[in-house]
Amino acid sequence: MTITQENFKQKAAFAALDYIKDGMVVGLGTGSTVAYLLDALSDKKMDIIGVTTSKDTSKKCRALGIRVVDIDTVDHIDVTVDGADEVDSYMNGIKGGGAALLMEKIVAKNSNTNIWIVDESKVHSVLGTFPLPVEIIPYGSGKLFQKFEDKGYQPVLRVDNYNNPIVTDTGHHIVDLHLNYIDNPQELADYLERQVGVVEHGLFLNIADVVIVGGEQIKINTRR
Ligand code: 5RP
């Protein structure tokens, strides 16, 4: 990660502040780009109610004094701001690089507006450069793995520094599919959703309403 890239992430995060007002229920994504947003919300002492997408974000919020409530205690989420690993020309994306895709998708699907903040290196015309994270149930995961291998998806089980499978905040494993080029994201999403043992996948299709891209200039793309 270069200094410039970090600066572009920060710019995108700051631009998202325009969409957040005091009193709002705000979904708070996961990752290094969102971390800049959390810092800014805390610096500005914004009076928001946060709904987090990971234990990591909850921990950061606690340290910064940002109020967090359980998703089931709010009747709506006004706006969610999250990062993404890759975004295409249709504002579809791949998420889950930080292993938080399940909670991120639950929060996103229950939000009135979804805003993604990314640096310009994440924008590609077609998805697939970033390996697609798939969250799976540990039981029988070898069978699922074999299925993905037979399909030519080049699955890789995500492991920690001790070579143990990583365990997500909700107790699952992650397999990353090395696809390079996803020519029909909807078809792939449908296929993955049909597989027993798949809890959720990192294809976020038709979810983002606004994508803020940090670069030398800020670009804001809105779903029409
Ligand atoms: C976590 C995610 C993140 O939003 C994604 O990985 C982007 O992270 P970063 O802002 O650190 O590049 O999907 O599961």
Boltz pocket constraint, residues with backbone or C-beta under 6 A from the ligand:
constraints:
  - pocket:
      binder: B
      contacts: [[A, 29], [A, 30], [A, 31], [A, 32], [A, 33], [A, 34], [A, 82], [A, 83], [A, 84], [A, 85], [A, 94], [A, 95], [A, 96], [A, 97], [A, 98], [A, 99], [A, 100], [A, 101], [A, 104], [A, 117]]
      max_distance: 6.0
